[in-house]
């Protein structure tokens, strides 16, 4: 899986992340956009930032159609969690 053209923004204590993705699997190739958001926590003892309550808000295909309930979307979402 490749993520390209990431865009991040913050609102309150949440990080909003959008990126183009493409993934090639035995079932075929899929590409589109993924939309994520997560609460952000900073640990002052370790100086590390953690994503808490990560949510895949939406996954779309290359035409912008929502594919959240498809098999490819579930595989893409699972792969995203492995990467992040």
C-alpha positions in Angstrom: 0.0 0.0 0.0 1.2 3.4 -0.9 0.0 6.7 0.6 0.6 9.9 -1.4 -0.2 13.6 -1.1 -1.0 13.6 2.6 -2.9 16.6 4.1 -3.1 17.1 7.9 -5.0 19.6 10.0 -5.9 20.0 13.6 -9.2 20.9 15.3 -9.2 20.9 19.1 -7.3 17.8 20.2 -7.9 15.9 17.0 -5.7 15.3 14.0 -7.5 15.0 10.6 -5.5 13.2 7.9 -6.4 12.7 4.2 -4.3 10.9 1.6 -4.4 9.3 -1.8 -3.8 5.6 -1.6 -3.2 2.7 -3.9 -3.1 -0.9 -3.0 -2.5 -4.0 -5.1 -3.8 -7.3 -3.8 -4.7 -10.7 -5.3 -8.3 -9.4 -5.6 -7.1 -6.6 -7.8 -5.9 -3.0 -7.5 -7.7 -0.2 -5.7 -7.0 3.5 -5.4 -8.7 6.5 -4.1 -8.7 8.6 -0.9 -8.7 7.7 2.8 -9.9 10.0 5.5 -8.7 9.5 9.1 -9.0 11.3 12.4 -7.6 10.7 15.8 -7.2 12.2 19.2 -3.6 13.2 19.8 -1.8 12.7 23.1 1.6 14.0 24.1 3.6 12.2 26.8 5.9 14.7 28.4 8.0 12.0 30.1 9.0 10.4 26.8 8.4 13.3 24.4 6.3 11.0 22.2 3.0 11.7 20.5 0.4 9.0 20.3 -2.7 8.6 18.2 -5.7 7.7 20.4 -9.1 6.6 19.2 -8.0 6.3 15.6 -11.0 6.4 13.2 -11.1 5.6 9.5 -13.8 8.1 8.6 -14.2 7.3 5.0 -12.6 5.4 2.1 -13.4 6.4 -1.5 -12.5 4.9 -4.8 -10.7 6.9 -7.6 -14.1 8.4 -8.7 -14.9 9.7 -5.1 -17.5 7.0 -4.4 -17.6 5.8 -0.8 -16.5 2.2 -0.6 -16.4 1.7 3.2 -18.5 -1.4 3.2 -16.7 -3.2 0.3 -14.3 -6.1 0.8 -11.5 -3.9 -0.7 -12.3 -1.1 1.8 -12.0 -3.5 4.7 -8.7 -4.9 3.4 -7.4 -1.3 2.9 -8.5 -0.3 6.4 -6.8 -3.3 7.9 -3.6 -2.5 6.0 -3.7 1.1 7.1 -3.9 0.1 10.8 -0.8 -2.1 10.2 1.1 0.8 8.7 0.1 3.3 11.4 
